[in-house]
Amino acid sequence: MTSGLEAALAQASSLSWSQRVHAGRDLASFAAVPEAATALVGLLLDVEDTAVTRRTAEALTSVGTVAAVRLIALAVAEADDHQADWLQTGVHDALVELDGVLDVAAICGQLARDPEEAVRRGAAEIAAWVNGTKG
């Protein structure tokens, strides 16, 4: 692992919400790395602070890879209603900044065929959010 990845992984378990927000941003580009993916899902489902959930979802959406959106889909499938609202807000924040609605929609279409049912369910929810942001 690179030292940047190791540092971000250490921040992901910090007691400080701001350190966890930084970890989410720093780890987003490593979404395909198993250790980072596990930490990112934990940050997306952070029970201590909604800013961590929101900003991690925003960072992963901004990365815009299949691996990144897949992690959001996994979190959406596990999230309670409150967490899901903040996940949606983070996705929306990134889409407004990047005008990346079509790319995320296309990725959700790919994830609709994922072998894991939770990913398919989460991707369908994200696709509904994305379609709601077009208008």
C-alpha positions in Angstrom: 0.0 0.0 0.0 1.1 3.5 -0.6 1.7 5.8 2.3 -1.2 8.0 1.2 -3.6 5.1 1.3 -2.3 4.0 4.6 -2.7 7.4 6.1 -6.2 7.7 4.8 -7.1 4.3 6.1 -5.9 5.4 9.6 -8.0 8.6 9.4 -11.1 6.5 8.5 -11.3 5.2 12.1 -10.5 8.6 13.7 -12.8 9.9 16.5 -12.7 13.2 14.7 -15.5 13.6 12.2 -13.4 16.1 10.2 -10.6 13.5 9.9 -13.2 10.9 8.7 -14.4 13.4 6.1 -10.8 13.8 4.8 -10.4 10.0 4.8 -13.5 9.6 2.6 -12.2 12.2 0.2 -8.7 10.7 0.1 -9.9 7.1 -0.2 -12.5 7.7 -2.9 -9.9 7.3 -5.7 -9.0 3.9 -4.2 -12.5 2.5 -4.3 -11.4 -0.6 -6.2 -8.8 -1.5 -3.4 -10.5 -4.0 -1.0 -9.1 -2.3 2.2 -10.2 1.1 1.0 -13.6 -0.2 -0.1 -14.3 -1.6 3.3 -13.4 1.6 5.0 -15.4 3.7 2.5 -18.6 1.7 3.1 -18.0 2.3 6.8 -17.7 6.0 6.2 -20.8 6.0 4.0 -22.7 4.5 6.9 -21.1 6.6 9.6 -23.4 6.6 12.6 -21.6 9.5 14.4 -21.8 12.3 11.9 -23.9 12.9 8.7 -21.2 15.1 7.2 -19.0 12.0 6.9 -21.8 10.2 5.0 -22.6 13.1 2.8 -19.0 14.1 1.9 -17.9 10.5 1.3 -20.9 9.9 -1.1 -20.0 13.2 -2.8 -16.3 12.2 -3.2 -17.2 8.7 -4.6 -19.7 10.1 -7.0 -17.2 12.7 -8.2 -14.7 9.8 -8.9 -17.4 8.3 -11.0 -16.0 4.8 -11.5 -18.1 1.6 -11.4 -16.2 0.6 -8.2 -17.0 4.0 -6.5 -20.7 4.0 -7.4 -20.9 0.3 -6.4 -19.8 1.2 -2.9 -22.5 3.9 -2.7 -25.1 1.3 -3.9 -24.0 -1.2 -1.2 -24.3 1.6 1.4 -27.8 2.6 0.1 -28.9 -1.0 0.4 -27.9 -1.1 4.1 -28.8 2.5 5.1 -31.6 3.5 7.3 -33.9 6.3 6.0 -31.8 9.1 7.6 -28.5 7.8 6.2 -30.1 7.3 2.8 -31.2 11.0 2.8 -27.6 12.0 3.4 -26.2 9.6 0.8 -28.7 11.1 -1.7 -27.6 14.6 -0.7 -24.0 13.7 -1.3 -24.7 12.2 -4.7 -26.8 15.2 -5.7 -24.0 17.6 -4.5 -21.5 15.9 -6.8 -23.9 15.7 -9.8 -24.7 19.4 -9.5 -21.0 20.3 -9.5 -20.0 17.9 -12.3 -23.1 17.7 -14.5 -22.4 13.9 -14.4 -25.9 12.6 -14.4 -25.5 10.5 -17.5 -22.3 8.8 -16.4 -23.8 7.8 -13.0 -27.0 6.7 -14.7 -25.0 4.5 -17.1 -23.0 3.0 -14.2 -26.2 2.2 -12.4 -27.4 0.5 -15.5 -24.3 -1.7 -15.4 -24.7 -2.3 -11.7 -28.3 -3.5 -12.3 -26.6 -6.7 -13.5 -24.3 -7.1 -10.5 -24.3 -10.6 -9.0 -24.9 -9.1 -5.5 -28.6 -8.4 -4.9 -27.8 -5.5 -2.5 -25.8 -3.7 -5.2 -28.7 -4.1 -7.7 -31.2 -2.7 -5.2 -28.9 0.2 -4.2 -28.1 1.0 -7.8 -31.8 1.1 -8.7 -32.3 3.6 -5.8 -29.4 5.8 -7.0 -30.7 5.7 -10.6 -34.1 7.0 -9.3 -32.2 9.8 -7.5 -30.2 10.6 -10.7 -33.3 10.6 -12.8 -34.9 13.0 -10.4 -32.0 15.5 -10.7 -32.3 15.7 -14.5 -35.3 17.9 -14.5 
